[in-house]
Amino acid sequence: MMTYHFHRAKLALLAVVLIQFTVRCAVADELDLVYQWTQLGSESETGQRDIQFGTETSNNGEQFNAYGNLPMGVSHHKGRLFVTVPRRRPGIPATLAVIDMRSTTGVNNPPLDGYPNFLINRLHPEYAADSRRIVSVYRTKVDSCDRLWFVDTGYLEYPDNPRQVQRPSLWVMNLNTNRRVQRFEIPEEMVEFGYGIPSITIDVEPDRCEDAYAYIPDYQWRNLYVYGLAQNRMWRFNHNFLSFEPRFGRFNVAGLQFVWNDGVFSLAIGRWDEITKERPVYLHAMASISEIVVPNSVLKNETLARSGEDYNERFRHLGPRGPNTQASGHAFDEKTGVLFYAEVNRNAIGCWNSATEFHPENHGIVHLDNKEMIYPADVTIDNDGMMWVISNRLPIWIYSRLNVNEYNYRIWRQMPARAINGTICMRN
């Protein structure tokens, strides 16, 4: 009889735990879908052709190639979404595009426009170099001073005809005027080819706009380039932690297995420390499950960078995120103190609260979808604190074939505080 009551008590306790768990999970808000495309420039559901993007005049006699237009990065500023389409195939009318959300209705196949216009995005005949034009952009970043930053790799990744059209360059656009305020050509002694520059992160305080620094990872050569706006100069850091981890170069996405050896891929800037008077800069390689941290005072120091290996001990290994947590981009939310990861191997957005120890047990997931969020390629947080994510099924596009009758590319958003509800990342 006592055994019977004991089992009933255990079942009752289990029921309470399950109810509490269900309630806790129910308050979590996954990311909201904003836009989705079957292909960029494909026909809309009304049968109307997207004349702003899909039928734009071709470059160098290249015919528009909807399948070759794969969106990679997303950032937001005051009702406009900036979407990048790196030139990995011919037939791309704009490598830097924009969606005006204020005049766009509906979720499916919204039109894109070239930014700041199609002309600046257009390639010259015979692929002639032109410092006034953009060749290929992977990801962008909007800073707190209403500026859009990006690197034009200057490189065409056409499988049968790759070429460096012009020197890779750093661009800064004033988003209030849509005019370029800076173009810095990356010196050849820094990097010979633009191939391998996947992202950019901006370190600037809102009241010191001219004292801005751009952190630019190079996964191909495993270097980190730093550009100082006030100095109009660039310097380079080289460290063993910028390389990939061979054990974690194997990926499995949508049933496709492949091996990548991408080094340092993304940087994110943490909270200001009143004691040290600096911010931590988090970084990781794509083919890795580790996170590295270095003070931003180190990265801003050109003299230190040129001194050789004197800065080696300033780069610190935080620890592993856990199995299968290889990530493309990541972004830090100032309000919650949470670092968000675009975890490509798990088709998920992961999280870690910086107030906790960096340990796999302290990492959570705010959104996971093995059908619709296949390969989250970028995650950014705008000046209003909104998190934006783009997913693009890149491995299927590379190693197999996308079903162009399905929605393949998606943009998502959510406020970080709502996204982490019910997860371990809520800890203060």
N, C-alpha and C positions, 0 to 999 in steps of 0.2 A: 504493500500500500504506500509506503514511504517513497518507493522507487517511482510509482505512478505520479505522486504529487511533485516529486523532484523533476521529472520530465516535463510535467505541465508548467512548472515554474520556469524551466529553461526555455520552453517554447514561448511563453509569455514575454520573457526578457528578450528573446530573439525578435519577436514581433515588434516590441517597442523600439529596438535598435533599428530594425528595417524601416519603421515609420519615420523615425528621426532622420535616417539617412535619406529617405525619399524626400522628405520636406526640405532637408538641407540642399539636395541637388536641384529641387524644383525652383529654388530662388535664383539659380545661376542663369544668366542670360547669355546664350550663345550669340555669335555674331549675326548681324542682319545682312541679308543679301541686298545689294544696292543695284548692281547691273550684271547682266550676263550676255555672252555672245556665243553663237555657234561658230562663226568666223567673223573677223573684223572686215567690215565692208560687205557682209552678206546681206541678202534680202531680208527685209523685216517681215513681220507676220502679215502686214498689210499688202505685201508684194511690191512695195516701193523700194527702189534701189537707194542706198545711202550715197547720195551724190557728193556729199562733203568729203568723203574719204575714199569710197570704193571706186569712183570713176575719175579721180584726180589724174592729171596728165602724168604719164609714166616718165621714168628717168632713163636716159641713155637708150631709148628704144625698148627698155624693159616693160613687159606687159604686167599690169597689176596682177599680183598673185595673192589671193585671199588666204590660201593655206600658209604662205610664208610669213604672214603678218601675225606674229605671236607676241602678245603683250607681256611685259616683264616687270615693270615697276609702277607704283602708284603713289602720289602724294596729293594733298588737298590744301586749298587756300581760298577762303571766302566764296564758296559756292562753285569753285572750279576744280576739276580733277585732272591732274597731269598724268598721262599714261605713256610709257615708253615702249617702243617697238624696235629693238636692236636689229640692225641689218645683218641677219644671219642667212637670209635668202634674198634673191632679186625680187623686184616688184613691190617695194615698200614706199608709199608716197610720203610718209612722215615718220621719222624715228622718234620725234617728240610731239605728242598729240595732246589735245585738251578736250574735255567734256564740260560744257556749261550746264551745270545741274539746274540752274534757275530756269532754263528754257527747254529742258529735256524732260519729257514725260514717258512714263513706262519704264520697265525693268529690262526688257529684252532688246538686244541689238541696238543700243543707242548710237547715234552718229558721233564721230570724232572729227576734230579739225586740227590742222597743223598748227603748232605753236612755235614762235609767235605768229607764223604764217607758213604756208606751204613752200614759198620761195626759198626761205632760209633752210628748209629741209630737203630741197631738191638737189640731186647730184648733177654735176656738170657733165657735158659730153666728154667721152674718153676718161671720165673720172678724174678730171683736173682738180688740183687742190684749190681751196678758196677759204680763207680764214673767216669769211663772213657767213659761211654755211656750216651746217651740222651734218656729220656723216652717220654716226651711230651712237646711241645713248642707251645705257642699261637701266639706271635708276636715278632718281632725282631726290632732292631734299629741300624743303621749304624752311627757312630760318625764322626766328622771332622778329626779324626786321623786314618782313614782307619781301624776301628775295628768294628766287629759285636758283639752286646750285646744281650743276651736273657736270660730268666729264663726257666730252665727245671723244670716243676712242680713236676716231679717224680711220677705223679699220673695218673693212668689209669681210665678213666671215662666210662668203659664198663657198660652198664645199668644193666646187670645181675651179674657182678663180679667186682665192683670198688675196687681199692686197691692202697695204697701208696707203690710203689716199692722201692723208696729210697727218702732221704731227698731232698726237693726242693733246687735248686742251681742256682747261677748266673754264666753264662759263658761269657768270652770275647775272641773273636777270632781275630787274626791278618789276615786281608784279603789279605795282600800282600804275606804272606807265607802259609796261610790256616792252621795255627797251633794255638792251644789254648794257650793263654798267662795268663789266670786266670780262676780259678773255686773257687767260694766261696759258701760253704754250708750254707744255711740260718739256723740260730740257732733255736732250738725248742721253745725257749722262745719267739721268734718273731712270729712264726706261726707253728701250729701243723701239718697241711696238706697243700700240694701245691695247692689243689683245690681252685680256686678263684683269681688267679693271672693272669690277662688278657693281660698285656702290660708292657712296660718299656720305660723310657725316660732318655736320657743322657744329663747331663749338663757339658760341657767342652769347653774351649777355644782352638783353633787350636795350639797355641804356648805353651800350658800348659797341654800336654796330660796326664801326670801322676796325675794331680790334677783334676780328673774326679769324678762325682757323678752320681749314678743311682737312679732314682725315680721309685719305684715299687708300684703300687696300689693293694689293695686287696679288691675286691668288696664283698667278702663273710663276712669278719670280719670288713670291713670298716676301715681299717688301711692304713697308708702310710709308706712304708719302704724306708729308704735312705741308700745307700751303698757308702762309701768313698774309692776310689781305693787306694789312698796314705796311708790311715789309715788301709786298709783291715778290716774294721769294718762296722757293720750295726746298725742303730738305728730306732726307730719307732715313728710315730706321730699318735695320736688319737684325732679326732675332730668331733663334731656334723655335720659339713659341709661335712664330708666324707661319710655320710649316704645317703640313697635314699629319694626321696620325695614321700610319699604314694599316693598323688593325681595323680602322673604321672607314676605310675607303670603299667598302662594299655597300651598295644601296639596293633596296627592293621596293619599287614603287609601282603600284597597279599591276603587280605580277611580273614586272620586268626587272631583271637583275643586271647590274652593271657596276663597274668600278671607276671611281673618280679619284683624282689626287689633288683636288683644289685646296690651296692653302688659305691664308687669311682672307676672309670674305666680307665681314661686317663688323662695324663698331657702333657702340651706343654709349651715351654719356650719362653718368649717374648724378646723384644729388650732391650739392655743394656741402663740403665739410667745413664747419665753422672753426674747427681746431686746426686743421692742416691748411685751410684756405685754398683748397683745390677740389677738383671733381675726379672721381674714378672714371676711367674709360674702359668699358668692357669690350672684348673682341674675341673672335673665334674663327677657326678655319671651317670650310664647308665639310671636308672629310675629317671630322673630328667630333667628339662628344664632350670636349673640354672647353672651359671658359678661362680666359686670361684677363688680368686687370693691370692697368698701369695708370699712374696719376697724369692728369692732363698737363700739369706743370712740366713733366718730362717731355711730352710730345711737342709742347710749344717752344722748347729750348733748342734752337738751331745749333748753338755751340756744342751742346751735349751730343746732338745727333752726329755732328761731324767729328767728334772725338773718338769714334770707333766703338769699342765695346764697354765704355765706362758706364753705360746705362743698363747693362745686362740684368743686374739684380733688381732693377726697378720694375721689370716685367714679372708679374707673379701669377703662378698657376692657382686659380681658385679651386678647381676640382672638376669632376665629371658631372654631367647632367643626368646620366642614366642611359640604359640600352636604347639603341635606335633613335637617339635624339639629335642626329645630324640636322643642322639648320642652315637655311640660306641667310635671311636677314634677321635682325632683332632690333627692338626699340624699347627705350626706357620711359616709363611714365612718372613724371615728377610728383604728381599728387599722391599716388598710391605707393610709390617707391618700388614698383614691380617692373621686372624685365620680361618682355614678351618675345618669344621665339617662333619663327616660321619653320616648323619641324617637317622637313620634306619626306623623311622616311616614314613618318606616322600620319601624314596628311592632317596635321593638327597645328594649333597655336598653343604652345606651351608657356608656362609662366614660372617665375621665381621671385619671391619677395626679398628685396635686398636687406631687410632687417633680420633675416634668418641666415643660418649657416648655409654655405653653398654645398648642398648634399643632395643626392638623388631623391631622398625622402621628402625634401622640401620643395620639389618641383611638381607642378600640377599641369593640367590641361584645361583650357577654357573653351576649346572648340575642337572637335574631331569629326571628320566626315570622309569616309573612304570612297564615297561616290562623287560628291560635288566639290570637295576641297582637295582634289588631287594635286599635289605639289604647290603648296603656298610659296610663292616666289618673292614676296616682299611684304614687309609690315612697317608702317610708319605711324607716328602720332602727330596730329596737326597742332596749330597754335591754340585751338579751342579745347585740346585734350582728347579729341576723338581718335580712336585707333582705326586704321585702314589696312586692309589686306587684299592682295590680288593672288589668285590661283590660276594656273595655266596648263596643267597636264604636260609639262615640258618633256619628261622622259618618253611618254607615248609619242609625242611629236617627233622626237629624235630617233627612237629605236623601233617604233611600230607605225601605226597610222591612226590619226584621230578620226572619229566618226563625225563628219561635218553636219550631220543631221541632229546631233546632240549639242547641248550647251557645254562648251569646253572651257571658256574663260569667264571668271567671275570676280567681282569686286564686292568686298564685305566691309562692314563697319560696326563698331560698338564702343561705348564709353568704357574705359578700363575698369572703373569701380564696379560697374554692373557685370562686366565679363568675369571678374574674379569671384563674384558672389558664390558662396557654397564650395569654394575650392580652398586648398591649403594656402594659396597665395593671399588670402584675406588677412593673415597674421600681420600685426603691426610691429 
